[in-house]
């Protein structure tokens, strides 16, 4: 039986839904590991923290306050996926560059967070 694995997504900031447009990319923020190699082989690995993030585009409708988006701090951001999963970003903050394209009203958004969790 075929099942839906992609497509429709919903993005919410503190429960308020944004008008998601196109593909979104996210990272749960697992530590970045890099091999430590010596002349005699692999010695192990080093590990550095990485911030979880969510990025994509939303539609800048006439009622969207881009200044309010830019000022988002300490928010809960959720991404509901077509496959039934929800990704929850806690203590999230806007970290995008503020770019808005006028042809279709696309506004690029990026939220970095202190933690993220996959639910469902």
Secondary structure, 3 states (H helix, E strand, C coil): CCCCCCCCCEEEECCEEECEEEEEEEECCCCEEEEEEECCEEEEEEEECCCEEEEEEEECCCCCCHHHHHCCCCEEEEEECCCCCEEEEEEEEECCCCCEECCCCEEEEEEEECEEEEEC
